[in-house]
Protein backbone atom coordinates (compact mmCIF):
# COMPACT_ATOMS: atom_id res chain seq x y z
CA UNK A 1 0.00 0.00 0.00
CA UNK A 2 1.18 3.52 -0.65
CA UNK A 3 2.32 6.10 1.89
CA UNK A 4 -0.88 8.15 1.68
CA UNK A 5 -3.05 5.15 2.60
CA UNK A 6 -0.81 4.18 5.53
CA UNK A 7 -0.87 7.73 6.85
CA UNK A 8 -4.64 8.04 6.42
CA UNK A 9 -5.40 4.79 8.27
CA UNK A 10 -3.03 5.73 11.11
CA UNK A 11 -4.70 9.15 11.40
CA UNK A 12 -8.18 7.57 11.49
CA UNK A 13 -7.04 5.22 14.27
CA UNK A 14 -5.58 8.10 16.26
CA UNK A 15 -8.74 10.21 15.89
CA UNK A 16 -10.92 7.30 17.05
CA UNK A 17 -8.78 6.53 20.08
CA UNK A 18 -8.62 10.19 21.11
CA UNK A 19 -12.39 10.55 20.67
CA UNK A 20 -13.04 7.56 22.94
CA UNK A 21 -11.44 9.35 25.89
CA UNK A 22 -14.12 11.22 27.88
CA UNK A 23 -11.74 13.76 29.44
CA UNK A 24 -9.63 16.46 27.78
CA UNK A 25 -6.46 15.62 29.72
CA UNK A 26 -6.83 11.89 28.98
CA UNK A 27 -7.51 12.63 25.30
CA UNK A 28 -4.38 14.79 25.10
CA UNK A 29 -2.24 12.07 26.71
CA UNK A 30 -3.73 9.49 24.35
CA UNK A 31 -2.72 11.70 21.44
CA UNK A 32 0.86 11.93 22.75
CA UNK A 33 1.02 8.13 23.05
CA UNK A 34 -0.43 7.66 19.56
CA UNK A 35 1.95 10.18 18.01
CA UNK A 36 4.95 8.48 19.59
CA UNK A 37 3.92 4.94 18.66
CA UNK A 38 3.03 5.98 15.10
CA UNK A 39 6.45 7.60 14.68
CA UNK A 40 8.00 4.17 15.27
CA UNK A 41 5.64 2.47 12.79
CA UNK A 42 5.97 4.77 9.78
CA UNK A 43 8.75 6.12 7.59
CA UNK A 44 9.57 9.85 7.92
CA UNK A 45 7.60 10.57 4.74
CA UNK A 46 4.59 8.57 5.94
CA UNK A 47 4.78 10.21 9.37
CA UNK A 48 4.72 13.72 7.88
CA UNK A 49 1.63 12.74 5.88
CA UNK A 50 0.08 11.28 9.04
CA UNK A 51 0.49 14.57 10.94
CA UNK A 52 -1.01 16.52 8.03
CA UNK A 53 -3.94 14.09 7.73
CA UNK A 54 -4.61 14.17 11.46
CA UNK A 55 -4.64 17.97 11.52
CA UNK A 56 -7.21 17.94 8.70
CA UNK A 57 -9.43 14.96 9.50
CA UNK A 58 -9.13 15.45 13.25
CA UNK A 59 -10.13 19.12 13.21
CA UNK A 60 -13.14 18.41 15.45
CA UNK A 61 -10.81 17.18 18.20
CA UNK A 62 -8.19 19.94 17.92
CA UNK A 63 -10.13 22.47 20.01
CA UNK A 64 -10.35 20.09 22.95
CA UNK A 65 -6.75 18.93 22.55
CA UNK A 66 -5.38 22.48 22.37
CA UNK A 67 -6.84 23.16 25.83
CA UNK A 68 -5.17 19.99 27.12
CA UNK A 69 -1.92 21.10 25.49
CA UNK A 70 -2.09 24.55 27.14
CA UNK A 71 -2.88 23.05 30.52
CA UNK A 72 -0.03 20.52 30.33
CA UNK A 73 2.51 23.10 29.12
CA UNK A 74 1.35 26.27 30.88
CA UNK A 75 4.76 27.12 32.38
CA UNK A 76 6.44 26.79 28.97
CA UNK A 77 3.88 29.08 27.34
CA UNK A 78 3.79 31.65 30.18
CA UNK A 79 7.01 33.32 29.09
CA UNK A 80 6.96 36.19 31.58
CA UNK A 81 5.62 34.12 34.47
CA UNK A 82 2.66 36.41 35.22
CA UNK A 83 0.13 33.55 35.37
CA UNK A 84 -1.64 34.26 32.07
CA UNK A 85 -1.08 33.49 28.41
CA UNK A 86 -1.21 36.53 26.15
CA UNK A 87 -1.51 36.53 22.38
CA UNK A 88 2.06 37.79 22.20
CA UNK A 89 3.30 34.81 24.21
CA UNK A 90 1.38 32.34 22.06
CA UNK A 91 2.73 33.99 18.89
CA UNK A 92 6.26 33.99 20.28
CA UNK A 93 6.00 30.30 21.14
CA UNK A 94 4.89 29.48 17.61
CA UNK A 95 7.90 31.31 16.21
CA UNK A 96 10.22 29.33 18.49
CA UNK A 97 8.58 26.04 17.53
CA UNK A 98 8.61 26.57 13.78
CA UNK A 99 12.21 27.80 13.71
CA UNK A 100 13.61 25.08 15.99
CA UNK A 101 15.92 22.42 14.58
CA UNK A 102 14.67 18.86 14.23
CA UNK A 103 11.16 17.49 13.86
CA UNK A 104 10.12 17.97 17.50
CA UNK A 105 10.06 20.86 19.95
CA UNK A 106 11.78 20.53 23.33
CA UNK A 107 8.54 19.31 24.97
CA UNK A 108 8.49 16.31 22.62
CA UNK A 109 5.62 17.27 20.31
CA UNK A 110 6.02 17.25 16.53
CA UNK A 111 6.52 20.86 15.50
CA UNK A 112 3.64 20.83 13.01
CA UNK A 113 1.21 19.52 15.63
CA UNK A 114 2.28 21.99 18.32
CA UNK A 115 1.99 24.85 15.81
CA UNK A 116 -1.57 23.69 15.06
CA UNK A 117 -2.44 23.77 18.77
CA UNK A 118 -0.98 27.28 19.08
CA UNK A 119 -3.01 28.46 16.08
CA UNK A 120 -6.14 27.07 17.71
CA UNK A 121 -5.36 28.82 21.01
CA UNK A 122 -4.78 32.07 19.16
CA UNK A 123 -8.13 31.79 17.38
CA UNK A 124 -9.96 31.08 20.65
CA UNK A 125 -7.97 33.44 22.83
CA UNK A 126 -10.67 36.11 23.18
CA UNK A 127 -13.24 33.58 24.39
CA UNK A 128 -10.93 31.46 26.56
CA UNK A 129 -9.68 34.43 28.59
CA UNK A 130 -13.25 35.01 29.78
CA UNK A 131 -13.90 31.36 30.77
CA UNK A 132 -13.61 32.31 34.44
CA UNK A 133 -14.27 35.80 35.80
CA UNK A 134 -11.77 36.32 38.60
CA UNK A 135 -13.06 39.45 40.32
CA UNK A 136 -9.86 39.69 42.32
CA UNK A 137 -7.92 40.05 39.09
CA UNK A 138 -10.20 42.41 37.18
CA UNK A 139 -11.01 46.03 37.93
CA UNK A 140 -13.93 48.01 36.61
CA UNK A 141 -11.90 49.24 33.61
CA UNK A 142 -9.66 46.23 33.07
CA UNK A 143 -10.20 43.13 30.97
CA UNK A 144 -8.09 39.97 31.31
CA UNK A 145 -5.05 40.22 29.07
CA UNK A 146 -4.48 36.49 28.83
CA UNK A 147 -5.72 32.97 29.55
CA UNK A 148 -5.24 31.90 33.16
CA UNK A 149 -4.99 28.42 34.65
CA UNK A 150 -8.43 29.05 36.11
CA UNK A 151 -9.75 29.76 32.61
CA UNK A 152 -8.29 26.49 31.36
CA UNK A 153 -9.71 24.55 34.32
CA UNK A 154 -13.15 26.00 33.61
CA UNK A 155 -12.89 25.22 29.89
CA UNK A 156 -11.72 21.66 30.61
CA UNK A 157 -14.55 21.06 33.09
CA UNK A 158 -17.16 22.30 30.64
CA UNK A 159 -15.64 20.34 27.73
CA UNK A 160 -15.34 17.14 29.78
CA UNK A 161 -19.03 17.34 30.58
CA UNK A 162 -19.90 17.69 26.88
CA UNK A 163 -17.56 14.86 25.86
CA UNK A 164 -19.17 12.51 28.37
CA UNK A 165 -22.64 13.51 27.23
CA UNK A 166 -22.21 13.48 23.48
CA UNK A 167 -19.28 11.15 22.85
CA UNK A 168 -19.76 8.16 25.17
CA UNK A 169 -17.67 5.88 23.01
CA UNK A 170 -16.46 2.68 24.61
CA UNK A 171 -15.58 -0.73 23.25
CA UNK A 172 -18.78 -2.47 22.25
CA UNK A 173 -17.54 -5.84 23.46
CA UNK A 174 -15.41 -4.81 26.38
CA UNK A 175 -14.00 -7.85 28.12
CA UNK A 176 -13.75 -10.01 24.99
CA UNK A 177 -10.20 -10.70 23.91
CA UNK A 178 -8.96 -10.37 20.36
CA UNK A 179 -8.82 -13.65 18.47
CA UNK A 180 -5.80 -14.53 16.29
CA UNK A 181 -6.79 -15.58 12.77
CA UNK A 182 -4.34 -17.66 10.76
CA UNK A 183 -5.57 -17.22 7.17
CA UNK A 184 -5.50 -13.41 6.87
CA UNK A 185 -3.32 -12.26 3.93
CA UNK A 186 -0.20 -10.35 4.96
CA UNK A 187 -1.24 -7.08 3.31
CA UNK A 188 -4.65 -7.22 5.03
CA UNK A 189 -3.08 -7.97 8.41
CA UNK A 190 -0.80 -4.95 7.96
CA UNK A 191 -3.85 -2.82 7.19
CA UNK A 192 -5.68 -4.13 10.27
CA UNK A 193 -2.64 -3.42 12.45
CA UNK A 194 -2.33 0.13 11.16
CA UNK A 195 -6.00 0.71 11.84
CA UNK A 196 -5.68 -0.67 15.37
CA UNK A 197 -8.46 -3.15 14.61
CA UNK A 198 -9.30 -5.91 17.08
CA UNK A 199 -10.88 -9.11 15.74
CA UNK A 200 -13.25 -10.53 18.34
CA UNK A 201 -15.05 -13.86 18.24
CA UNK A 202 -17.93 -14.45 20.65
CA UNK A 203 -19.74 -17.61 21.66
CA UNK A 204 -23.50 -17.55 21.34
CA UNK A 205 -25.53 -14.68 19.92
CA UNK A 206 -23.62 -11.51 19.08
CA UNK A 207 -26.77 -9.41 19.20
CA UNK A 208 -27.38 -10.61 22.76
CA UNK A 209 -23.83 -9.67 23.73
CA UNK A 210 -24.48 -6.18 22.37
CA UNK A 211 -27.96 -5.65 23.84
CA UNK A 212 -26.86 -2.70 25.99
CA UNK A 213 -26.06 -0.83 22.76
CA UNK A 214 -29.32 -1.58 20.90
CA UNK A 215 -31.02 1.72 21.72
CA UNK A 216 -28.14 3.94 20.60
CA UNK A 217 -26.97 1.70 17.73
CA UNK A 218 -29.98 -0.20 16.32
CA UNK A 219 -27.82 -2.16 13.86
CA UNK A 220 -26.42 -4.12 16.80
CA UNK A 221 -29.89 -5.59 17.44
CA UNK A 222 -29.63 -7.88 14.41
CA UNK A 223 -25.89 -8.34 14.10
CA UNK A 224 -24.26 -11.70 13.44
CA UNK A 225 -21.10 -9.85 12.42
CA UNK A 226 -20.19 -6.21 12.93
CA UNK A 227 -17.52 -3.70 11.91
CA UNK A 228 -17.41 -0.84 14.40
CA UNK A 229 -15.31 1.94 12.89
CA UNK A 230 -15.27 4.27 15.89
CA UNK A 231 -14.22 1.59 18.39
CA UNK A 232 -11.86 -0.28 16.02
CA UNK A 233 -13.55 -3.65 16.43
CA UNK A 234 -14.62 -6.44 14.11
CA UNK A 235 -16.94 -8.90 15.85
CA UNK A 236 -18.20 -12.26 14.65
CA UNK A 237 -20.12 -15.19 16.11
CA UNK A 238 -18.29 -18.47 16.46
CA UNK A 239 -19.67 -21.19 14.22
CA UNK A 240 -19.71 -22.56 10.68
CA UNK A 241 -20.41 -19.14 9.11
CA UNK A 242 -17.74 -17.25 11.02
CA UNK A 243 -15.08 -17.30 8.29
CA UNK A 244 -17.48 -15.79 5.74
CA UNK A 245 -18.79 -13.27 8.25
CA UNK A 246 -15.28 -12.17 9.22
CA UNK A 247 -14.22 -11.70 5.59
CA UNK A 248 -17.39 -9.68 4.96
CA UNK A 249 -16.74 -7.40 7.95
CA UNK A 250 -13.08 -6.99 6.95
CA UNK A 251 -14.46 -5.94 3.56
CA UNK A 252 -16.37 -3.13 5.31
CA UNK A 253 -13.13 -2.10 7.04
CA UNK A 254 -11.24 -2.01 3.73
CA UNK A 255 -14.02 0.05 2.10
CA UNK A 256 -13.56 2.52 4.96
CA UNK A 257 -9.75 2.35 4.93
CA UNK A 258 -9.49 3.17 1.23
CA UNK A 259 -10.75 6.72 1.91
CA UNK A 260 -9.60 9.16 4.61
CA UNK A 261 -11.65 10.04 7.66
CA UNK A 262 -15.10 8.48 7.89
CA UNK A 263 -15.62 8.49 4.12
CA UNK A 264 -15.68 5.24 2.16
CA UNK A 265 -14.42 4.05 -1.22
CA UNK A 266 -18.05 3.28 -2.12
CA UNK A 267 -18.85 7.01 -1.83
CA UNK A 268 -16.32 7.96 -4.49
CA UNK A 269 -17.72 9.11 -7.84
CA UNK A 270 -15.77 6.44 -9.76
CA UNK A 271 -17.44 3.62 -7.82
CA UNK A 272 -20.90 5.22 -7.83
CA UNK A 273 -20.68 5.74 -11.59
CA UNK A 274 -19.54 2.15 -12.15
CA UNK A 275 -22.46 0.88 -10.08
CA UNK A 276 -24.89 3.13 -11.96
CA UNK A 277 -23.60 1.61 -15.19
CA UNK A 278 -24.35 -1.87 -13.84
CA UNK A 279 -27.80 -0.83 -12.68
CA UNK A 280 -28.71 0.63 -16.06
CA UNK A 281 -27.95 -2.71 -17.72
CA UNK A 282 -30.32 -4.71 -15.48
CA UNK A 283 -33.92 -5.58 -16.32
CA UNK A 284 -36.53 -3.88 -14.15
CA UNK A 285 -38.75 -6.95 -14.58
CA UNK A 286 -36.40 -9.29 -12.72
CA UNK A 287 -37.81 -10.86 -9.54
CA UNK A 288 -34.71 -10.35 -7.42
CA UNK A 289 -36.11 -12.06 -4.32
CA UNK A 290 -36.31 -15.23 -6.41
CA UNK A 291 -33.28 -14.72 -8.64
CA UNK A 292 -30.88 -13.44 -5.99
CA UNK A 293 -32.21 -14.33 -2.50
CA UNK A 294 -28.70 -14.63 -1.07
CA UNK A 295 -27.99 -10.94 -1.70
CA UNK A 296 -28.20 -8.62 1.29
CA UNK A 297 -31.65 -7.13 1.91
CA UNK A 298 -30.31 -3.60 1.27
CA UNK A 299 -28.93 -4.76 -2.10
CA UNK A 300 -32.15 -6.48 -3.17
CA UNK A 301 -34.11 -3.38 -2.17
CA UNK A 302 -31.79 -1.29 -4.35
CA UNK A 303 -32.18 -3.69 -7.27
CA UNK A 304 -35.96 -3.29 -7.11
CA UNK A 305 -35.74 0.49 -6.64
CA UNK A 306 -33.28 0.97 -9.49
CA UNK A 307 -30.75 2.78 -7.31
CA UNK A 308 -28.49 1.84 -4.43
CA UNK A 309 -28.43 3.58 -1.07
CA UNK A 310 -25.18 4.33 0.73
CA UNK A 311 -25.74 1.29 2.97
CA UNK A 312 -26.40 -0.95 -0.03
CA UNK A 313 -23.18 0.18 -1.73
CA UNK A 314 -21.24 -0.78 1.40
CA UNK A 315 -22.81 -4.25 1.40
CA UNK A 316 -21.96 -4.69 -2.27
CA UNK A 317 -18.31 -3.91 -1.56
CA UNK A 318 -18.18 -6.32 1.39
CA UNK A 319 -19.71 -9.18 -0.59
CA UNK A 320 -17.47 -8.48 -3.57
CA UNK A 321 -14.44 -8.57 -1.27
CA UNK A 322 -15.21 -11.76 0.62
CA UNK A 323 -14.47 -15.05 -1.18
CA UNK A 324 -15.51 -17.60 1.45
CA UNK A 325 -18.97 -17.85 -0.11
CA UNK A 326 -17.67 -18.36 -3.63
CA UNK A 327 -21.15 -18.77 -5.12
CA UNK A 328 -22.25 -15.40 -3.74
CA UNK A 329 -18.97 -13.78 -4.79
CA UNK A 330 -19.37 -14.98 -8.37
CA UNK A 331 -23.05 -14.05 -8.57
CA UNK A 332 -22.21 -10.54 -7.32
CA UNK A 333 -19.54 -10.24 -10.01
CA UNK A 334 -21.99 -11.25 -12.72
CA UNK A 335 -24.63 -8.74 -11.57
CA UNK A 336 -22.19 -5.90 -10.89
CA UNK A 337 -19.28 -6.29 -13.35
CA UNK A 338 -18.31 -2.61 -13.54
CA UNK A 339 -18.44 -2.17 -9.75
CA UNK A 340 -16.38 -5.37 -9.41
CA UNK A 341 -13.75 -4.01 -11.76
CA UNK A 342 -13.58 -0.72 -9.82
CA UNK A 343 -12.99 -2.63 -6.57
CA UNK A 344 -10.43 -4.92 -8.23
CA UNK A 345 -8.48 -1.90 -9.46
CA UNK A 346 -8.52 -0.18 -6.06
CA UNK A 347 -7.25 -3.33 -4.34
CA UNK A 348 -4.63 -3.90 -7.03
CA UNK A 349 -3.38 -0.31 -6.89
CA UNK A 350 -2.88 -0.53 -3.11
CA UNK A 351 -1.53 -4.09 -3.10
CA UNK A 352 -4.36 -5.35 -0.88
CA UNK A 353 -4.91 -9.08 -1.25
CA UNK A 354 -8.08 -11.11 -1.08
CA UNK A 355 -8.52 -14.25 0.98
CA UNK A 356 -7.76 -17.61 -0.63
CA UNK A 357 -10.57 -19.92 -1.66
CA UNK A 358 -11.46 -22.78 0.68
CA UNK A 359 -9.73 -25.30 -1.61
CA UNK A 360 -6.85 -22.89 -2.39
CA UNK A 361 -7.86 -22.88 -6.06
CA UNK A 362 -6.71 -19.82 -8.06
CA UNK A 363 -9.13 -16.99 -7.39
CA UNK A 364 -8.68 -15.69 -10.92
CA UNK A 365 -10.56 -18.70 -12.27
CA UNK A 366 -13.16 -19.02 -9.51
CA UNK A 367 -15.95 -17.53 -11.61
CA UNK A 368 -14.65 -18.41 -15.05
CA UNK A 369 -13.72 -14.73 -15.39
CA UNK A 370 -10.04 -14.04 -16.08
CA UNK A 371 -10.52 -10.50 -17.37
CA UNK A 372 -10.66 -8.70 -14.04
CA UNK A 373 -7.70 -7.69 -11.89
CA UNK A 374 -8.23 -10.10 -9.02
CA UNK A 375 -5.49 -10.43 -6.40
Secondary structure, DSSP 8 states (H G I E B T S, - for coil): --HHHHHHHHHHHHHHHHHT-SSHHHHHHHHHHHHHHHHHHS-HHHHHHHHHHHHHHTHHHHHHHHHHHHHHTHHHH-TT-SSEE-HHHHHHHHHHHHHSSSSB-TTS-BHHHHHHHHHHHHHTHHHHTTSS--TTT--TT----SEEHHHHHHHHHHHHHHHHHH-----TTTT--B---TT--HHHHHHHHHTT-EEEEESS-HHHHTGGGTTT-GGGGG-SEEEETTTTEEEEESSTTHHHHHHHHHHHHHHHHTSSTT--GGGSHHHHHHHHHHHHTS-TT--HHHH-TTS-HHHHHHHHHTS--HHHHHHHHHHHH--SSHHHHHHHHHH-HHHHHHHHHHHHHHT------TT---GGGTTS--SS---
